[in-house]
């Protein structure tokens, strides 16, 4: 799974956490400069977007949430902590696993 993390400066512990949970590729945009983050396009191989809310303004977060919805990419908005990222990413992984799901959505065969 390829993950794009938007926000934050030093995310080495978050990257390690995501790799332990099975992320094969983790890209990071620090979004520190107002002029650079909103102009970037989400890479096509992105399977999940994680937005670190403590380091993003509302406009940037809103923009990438809308893009993720349009492109059907799961996204997570969480605090800048490896524990919070772990919890939210794990929920997302478990919700996409049909073996552990009781919903009837047509994905289960």
C-alpha positions as CSV (number, residue, x, y, z in Angstrom):
1,X,0.0,0.0,0.0
2,X,1.3,3.4,-1.0
3,X,0.6,6.2,1.6
4,X,0.9,9.9,1.2
5,X,1.3,11.9,4.5
6,X,0.5,15.6,4.3
7,X,1.7,17.8,7.1
8,X,4.2,17.5,9.9
9,X,8.0,18.1,9.8
10,X,9.7,15.1,11.5
11,X,7.6,12.0,10.8
12,X,10.2,9.2,11.0
13,X,8.3,7.4,13.8
14,X,5.1,7.7,11.8
15,X,6.8,6.3,8.7
16,X,8.2,3.4,10.8
17,X,4.7,2.7,12.2
18,X,3.1,2.7,8.7
19,X,5.8,0.3,7.4
20,X,5.1,-2.0,10.3
21,X,1.4,-2.0,9.3
22,X,2.3,-3.0,5.8
23,X,2.8,0.3,3.9
24,X,5.2,-0.4,1.1
25,X,5.8,3.2,0.2
26,X,5.4,6.4,2.3
27,X,5.6,9.8,0.6
28,X,5.7,13.0,2.8
29,X,4.7,16.6,2.0
30,X,5.5,18.9,4.9
31,X,3.0,21.5,3.6
32,X,5.0,24.2,5.4
33,X,5.0,26.6,2.6
34,X,1.5,27.9,1.7
35,X,2.4,28.2,-1.9
36,X,3.6,24.7,-2.5
37,X,1.2,22.3,-0.8
38,X,-2.1,23.3,-2.5
39,X,-0.5,23.1,-5.9
40,X,0.8,19.5,-5.7
41,X,-1.1,16.7,-7.4
42,X,-1.7,13.5,-5.6
43,X,0.5,10.7,-7.1
44,X,-1.5,8.2,-9.1
45,X,-0.2,5.2,-7.1
46,X,-1.5,6.6,-3.8
47,X,-3.7,4.1,-1.9
48,X,-4.3,6.2,1.2
49,X,-3.8,9.8,2.4
50,X,-3.0,10.7,5.9
51,X,-3.4,14.4,6.9
52,X,-1.7,15.5,10.1
53,X,-4.2,18.1,11.3
54,X,-1.9,20.0,13.7
55,X,0.2,21.1,10.7
56,X,-2.4,21.9,8.0
57,X,-4.6,24.8,7.5
58,X,-8.3,24.1,6.9
59,X,-8.2,25.1,3.2
60,X,-5.4,22.7,2.3
61,X,-7.1,19.9,4.3
62,X,-10.5,20.6,2.7
63,X,-8.9,20.6,-0.8
64,X,-7.2,17.2,-0.4
65,X,-10.2,15.6,1.3
66,X,-12.4,16.6,-1.7
67,X,-9.8,15.3,-4.2
68,X,-9.5,12.0,-2.2
69,X,-13.3,11.6,-2.3
70,X,-13.5,12.2,-6.0
71,X,-10.6,9.8,-6.7
72,X,-12.1,7.2,-4.2
73,X,-8.9,7.2,-2.1
74,X,-9.3,6.5,1.6
75,X,-8.1,9.3,3.8
76,X,-7.4,9.8,7.5
77,X,-7.3,13.1,9.4
78,X,-5.4,12.7,12.7
79,X,-3.1,14.3,15.2
80,X,0.7,14.3,14.7
81,X,1.5,11.3,16.9
82,X,2.5,7.8,15.8
83,X,-0.1,6.4,18.2
84,X,-2.9,8.3,16.7
85,X,-1.8,7.5,13.2
86,X,-1.5,3.8,14.2
87,X,-5.0,3.7,15.6
88,X,-6.7,5.5,12.7
89,X,-4.7,3.6,10.0
90,X,-5.5,0.3,11.7
91,X,-9.2,1.2,11.7
92,X,-9.0,2.0,8.0
93,X,-7.3,-1.3,7.2
94,X,-9.7,-3.3,9.2
95,X,-12.7,-1.6,7.6
96,X,-11.4,-2.5,4.2
97,X,-11.0,-6.2,5.1
98,X,-14.1,-8.2,4.0
99,X,-13.3,-11.1,6.3
100,X,-13.9,-8.9,9.4
101,X,-16.9,-7.0,8.0
102,X,-20.6,-7.6,8.6
103,X,-21.8,-5.1,6.0
104,X,-23.4,-6.1,2.8
105,X,-21.8,-4.0,0.1
106,X,-21.3,-6.3,-2.8
107,X,-17.5,-6.6,-2.3
108,X,-17.7,-9.9,-0.6
109,X,-17.9,-12.9,-2.9
